[in-house]
Amino acid sequence: MDSGRRASGHWRAISHGVAGPTGESGYAEEAAVDTAARGQHISTALMRSLLDLAAHKGPRFVDLTSRPSRDIASNLYRSLGFQLRATNCYRHILGTRPR
């Protein structure tokens, strides 16, 4: 990064023990980097920081979800050791009724 320039990124949360009764799982949400700051390896630094934090919090693994169209993000996750899982991701919108 050039001196005098700021780059920004964030990850919103890592929850521990929410996804399973054993407390062995963590979940990372909304890792994002400002468009102007892309290409500076900020996403890699954010994800490594998140994984370091998770290692200190205690889950055995961290899950995340990413759209299949996000090739760059998928490459990053694989480079950090994440493995693609065969799963269905469902959402129920509260206040709606099944047909």
C-alpha positions as a LaTeX table, in Angstrom:
\begin{tabular}{lrrr}
\hline
Residue & $x$ (\AA) & $y$ (\AA) & $z$ (\AA) \\
\hline
Met1 & 0.00 & 0.00 & 0.00 \\
Asp2 & 1.32 & 3.47 & $-0.82$ \\
Ser3 & 2.16 & 5.64 & 2.17 \\
Gly4 & $-0.46$ & 8.25 & 2.87 \\
Arg5 & $-3.24$ & 6.05 & 1.50 \\
Arg6 & $-5.65$ & 4.16 & 3.67 \\
Ala7 & $-7.22$ & 0.86 & 2.88 \\
Ser8 & $-10.24$ & $-0.45$ & 4.62 \\
Gly9 & $-11.86$ & $-3.78$ & 5.16 \\
His10 & $-13.91$ & $-5.50$ & 7.81 \\
Trp11 & $-15.28$ & $-8.78$ & 9.00 \\
Arg12 & $-18.45$ & $-8.55$ & 10.94 \\
Ala13 & $-18.51$ & $-11.49$ & 13.29 \\
Ile14 & $-17.28$ & $-14.84$ & 14.35 \\
Ser15 & $-19.77$ & $-16.74$ & 16.40 \\
His16 & $-18.67$ & $-19.71$ & 18.42 \\
Gly17 & $-20.85$ & $-22.65$ & 19.30 \\
Val18 & $-23.95$ & $-21.33$ & 17.58 \\
Ala19 & $-23.98$ & $-23.81$ & 14.70 \\
Gly20 & $-23.79$ & $-26.96$ & 16.78 \\
Pro21 & $-24.50$ & $-28.35$ & 20.22 \\
Thr22 & $-20.87$ & $-29.30$ & 20.82 \\
Gly23 & $-19.50$ & $-25.75$ & 20.57 \\
Glu24 & $-16.89$ & $-27.00$ & 18.12 \\
Ser25 & $-17.89$ & $-24.73$ & 15.27 \\
Gly26 & $-17.39$ & $-21.08$ & 14.40 \\
Tyr27 & $-18.95$ & $-19.01$ & 11.64 \\
Ala28 & $-17.41$ & $-16.04$ & 9.83 \\
Glu29 & $-19.74$ & $-13.43$ & 8.36 \\
Glu30 & $-19.33$ & $-10.60$ & 5.89 \\
Ala31 & $-15.65$ & $-10.36$ & 5.15 \\
Ala32 & $-15.36$ & $-7.36$ & 2.83 \\
Val33 & $-12.78$ & $-4.90$ & 1.53 \\
Asp34 & $-13.49$ & $-1.46$ & 0.10 \\
Thr35 & $-13.44$ & $-1.56$ & $-3.70$ \\
Ala36 & $-10.68$ & 1.08 & $-3.90$ \\
Ala37 & $-8.46$ & $-1.03$ & $-1.63$ \\
Arg38 & $-8.71$ & $-4.32$ & $-3.50$ \\
Gly39 & $-5.56$ & $-5.99$ & $-4.76$ \\
Gln40 & $-3.55$ & $-5.08$ & $-1.65$ \\
His41 & $-3.98$ & $-8.46$ & 0.13 \\
Ile42 & $-6.19$ & $-6.91$ & 2.79 \\
Ser43 & $-8.70$ & $-9.77$ & 2.51 \\
Thr44 & $-5.93$ & $-12.24$ & 3.20 \\
Ala45 & $-4.81$ & $-10.29$ & 6.27 \\
Leu46 & $-8.40$ & $-9.99$ & 7.54 \\
Met47 & $-9.09$ & $-13.69$ & 7.13 \\
Arg48 & $-5.81$ & $-14.69$ & 8.77 \\
Ser49 & $-6.63$ & $-12.39$ & 11.68 \\
Leu50 & $-10.09$ & $-13.93$ & 11.94 \\
Leu51 & $-8.64$ & $-17.45$ & 11.94 \\
Asp52 & $-6.07$ & $-16.49$ & 14.59 \\
Leu53 & $-8.87$ & $-15.08$ & 16.75 \\
Ala54 & $-10.95$ & $-18.21$ & 16.23 \\
Ala55 & $-8.01$ & $-20.40$ & 17.25 \\
His56 & $-7.89$ & $-18.54$ & 20.57 \\
Lys57 & $-11.67$ & $-18.71$ & 21.06 \\
Gly58 & $-11.79$ & $-22.50$ & 20.87 \\
Pro59 & $-13.84$ & $-23.85$ & 17.96 \\
Arg60 & $-12.36$ & $-26.79$ & 16.03 \\
Phe61 & $-13.40$ & $-25.29$ & 12.71 \\
Val62 & $-14.77$ & $-22.15$ & 11.05 \\
Asp63 & $-17.47$ & $-22.19$ & 8.39 \\
Leu64 & $-18.39$ & $-19.46$ & 5.95 \\
Thr65 & $-20.67$ & $-19.11$ & 2.97 \\
Ser66 & $-19.80$ & $-17.46$ & $-0.32$ \\
Arg67 & $-21.69$ & $-17.22$ & $-3.60$ \\
Pro68 & $-20.31$ & $-19.54$ & $-6.31$ \\
Ser69 & $-19.84$ & $-16.52$ & $-8.61$ \\
Arg70 & $-17.24$ & $-15.00$ & $-6.23$ \\
Asp71 & $-14.21$ & $-16.68$ & $-7.81$ \\
Ile72 & $-11.58$ & $-14.42$ & $-6.23$ \\
Ala73 & $-13.05$ & $-14.93$ & $-2.75$ \\
Ser74 & $-13.28$ & $-18.69$ & $-3.31$ \\
Asn75 & $-9.62$ & $-18.80$ & $-4.36$ \\
Leu76 & $-8.67$ & $-16.89$ & $-1.21$ \\
Tyr77 & $-10.64$ & $-19.21$ & 1.06 \\
Arg78 & $-9.08$ & $-22.31$ & $-0.54$ \\
Ser79 & $-5.59$ & $-20.79$ & $-0.23$ \\
Leu80 & $-6.22$ & $-20.38$ & 3.52 \\
Gly81 & $-7.24$ & $-24.02$ & 3.92 \\
Phe82 & $-11.02$ & $-23.78$ & 3.69 \\
Gln83 & $-12.59$ & $-26.78$ & 1.98 \\
Leu84 & $-15.70$ & $-26.60$ & $-0.20$ \\
Arg85 & $-18.53$ & $-28.58$ & 1.37 \\
Ala86 & $-21.50$ & $-30.16$ & $-0.35$ \\
Thr87 & $-24.38$ & $-28.52$ & 1.45 \\
Asn88 & $-27.66$ & $-26.76$ & 0.93 \\
Cys89 & $-28.04$ & $-23.31$ & 2.38 \\
Tyr90 & $-31.58$ & $-22.45$ & 3.36 \\
Arg91 & $-33.25$ & $-19.28$ & 4.60 \\
His92 & $-36.66$ & $-18.81$ & 6.14 \\
Ile93 & $-38.04$ & $-15.28$ & 6.05 \\
Leu94 & $-39.93$ & $-14.72$ & 9.26 \\
Gly95 & $-43.53$ & $-13.71$ & 8.84 \\
Thr96 & $-44.02$ & $-15.82$ & 5.71 \\
Arg97 & $-46.06$ & $-19.00$ & 5.49 \\
Pro98 & $-45.32$ & $-22.09$ & 3.47 \\
Arg99 & $-47.57$ & $-22.65$ & 0.48 \\
\hline
\end{tabular}
